[in-house]
């Protein structure tokens, strides 16, 4: 396994210029108030949400239990309940 920082450095993704790709800076969450502020800033900027990473989880490409998506839920995506 290679660390995510090494992965980005080795693939030079952080140096690429693309109108389709932007590497977000790493931020260490200091608590729920910090997460709420970051999340709200992203939503206010028309972003979908954030991806939280377990700092003790090794880097693994693809889906991993060490990652958690935290995003705005759409009322259209919610199941419709009828009686």
N, C-alpha and C positions, 0 to 999 in steps of 0.2 A: 504494500500500500504506500502511496505517496501522499503527502499532505496537500491540501487544496492550494495553499500558497505556492508550493513547489510546482503543482500541476499548472497553475496559471502562468508562473514564471517560465516553465519549460515550454509551454505551448505559445507563449508570447501573446496570449489573448488580451492581456492588459495593455499591450502596446498597439493593438490593432485599431484601425479607424473604420467604422462601419455605421451606416445609417440604421442598421437592424439590430445591432448588438451593443449593449452597454454593461460593463461589469460594475456592479454596485460595490461601494466600499464596505469593508467589514466593520461592523459596530458591535461592541460588547454590551449586551443589555444589562442595565444595572437594577432593574426591577419593573414592576407592572406599570408604574407611572411613566417610566422611560419608554417602555414598549407602547403604551397608549399614545404618547406624544409622537413617536416615530410613525406609528401606524396612521394616525390622523393626518400627519403631514403628507404621507404617501397618498392617502385617499383624497385629500384636498387637491393634490396635484394630478388627479385622475388615474392614480395607480390602482392596481388590484389588491395589493396586500404585501405581506412580507413572508420570508421563509426563515424559520428559526432553526438553528442547528445546535445539537448537543455538542458542547465543546470537547467531551470525552469520546465522542464517536469518531472512528477513523474515516477518512475520506473514501467514499465509494461511489463510482459513477452510477447514474440511474436512480431508481427509487431506493430509499433507505429508511429504516426506522429511526435513524438519527436526525431526520429532518421533519419539520412540521410546518405546513402552510397555514398562515393566519390571514384570511381574506374576507372581504365584504361578501355577505351572502345576498344573493339576488332573490327577490320575491318570486321571480319567474322560475327559479331553480327549486323552490320549496315544493314539497308534495301538497297536493290539494286534498283537504279532508272534507268529506261530506257525510251527512248523517243519513 
